[in-house]
Amino acid sequence: MANILVVDDELGIRDLLSEILNDEGHNVELAENAAQARAARQRLRPDLVLLDIWMPDTDGVTLLKEWSTTGLLTMPVIMMSGHATIETAVEATKIGAQSFLEKPITLQKLLKAVEAGLTRTTPAAAAVAPAAAASGPRTMFAPPAGAAPMMVSALAAGDLTVEAAMTGGQSLPPAMDIGPQARQTFELDKPLRDARDEFEKCYFEYHLAREGGSMTRVAEKTGLERTHLYRKLKQLGVDLSRGKRGGS
């Protein structure tokens, strides 16, 4: 699940991209001009930006150049336009854009570009990576206050281990039940979509077990609307009855 900033002056485009990306499990922030994009960039620190080239106040290429020259281009940026020339696309790529999408954007091209962007590292981020790697495993996905602690460590062996400490004697789905803790290992040497689906399935099964199968409480815990949550669980193949048995 990534934080994605969509910058486009057309309301229809923003709504469409937001709906698609939300259905894919991403958190989406919307901006209709460069001013809003600057504010969102500072507040959200997005993992990926979808940036329209032609905007009324400041065009996308100018904004991209601004981020590049001020050291703020630390995330992949995918340019979008229905009127841009090849020269414009080449210029944006030279500045630091990861790729270019021509409008109207098809679902397949959008998802492919987003997945490719999220698996690539920008030059600025790459410079930080060696120092981060030298410090050893890091804890990510800090839990909300009052929630059971979750520790995620990136291991040198190329896998990901998730430990979700349980309290109060709560039980877990059979696939995750290992004494007082839930421990699940994920292989990272696979396509991003497959690895993400495995983690998300484990994530939702964990919360279903903690909340006794209550969709209302799981929706509150995960920050998803119930309709979207049902679609996501069905897509991932999560057994809803198993969560209810664990909470009974």
C-alpha positions, 0 to 999 in steps of 0.5 A: 500500500503506497501513498500516491499524489495525483496532480491534475486540473481536471476533476474527472481525471482526478476522480477516476485515478483516485477510484482506481488507485483506491481499489488497488489498496493505495492511499490517494491525495488529490491536487488540482494545481501546483500550489496544492501539489507543493503543499501535499508534497510536504505534508504527505511525502508521497511514494509516487506522484502522477503529475499532469503537464498542462495546468493553468498556474504552473505546468507540470514540467516546471513543477518537476524541475522545481522539485529536482533543483530543490532536492525534493524529487525523492519520489518517482514521478509519472507525467501525464498529458493528452497534448504533450509533444515527444520533446516535452516527454523527453525533457521531463524524463531528463529532469527526472520523471520516471515515465510518461502516460498519454491521455486518455489513460487506460487501466492497464497502462496506469497500473503497469506504470504505477507498479513500475514506478513503485519498484524503482528508486529515484537518484536522491533516494538511492543515495540514502539507501546505503546508509539505511542498509548499514544500520541493519533491520528497521522497524516499519508500519508503526501501529496506532496508539493502543493497538497491538505492536507490530514489528516488520524487519527487512532481512538480509536474506531477502525476505520479510518477517512480520511479528504481530504481538497479541494481547489478552489471549486473542486467537488468530486464524490457523495459518497465523497462529503461533503461540502468543505471537503471529509470525509470517515470513514473505519472500521479496524476490517476486513481483511487487503485486504478488508480494503486496497481496500476500502481505495485505491478506495477512494484514486483514486476517490479523485484524479480522481475528483481533476484532472477532470478524466485525467488519465495522471495527476492521473498517475503522482500524484499517481506515477503509470504507466497508464497501471497499473493504468487502471488495478488497477481502474478496479480491484477496481471497480472505475467509471471513468465517475464519475470523469469526471463529477466531473471535468466538 
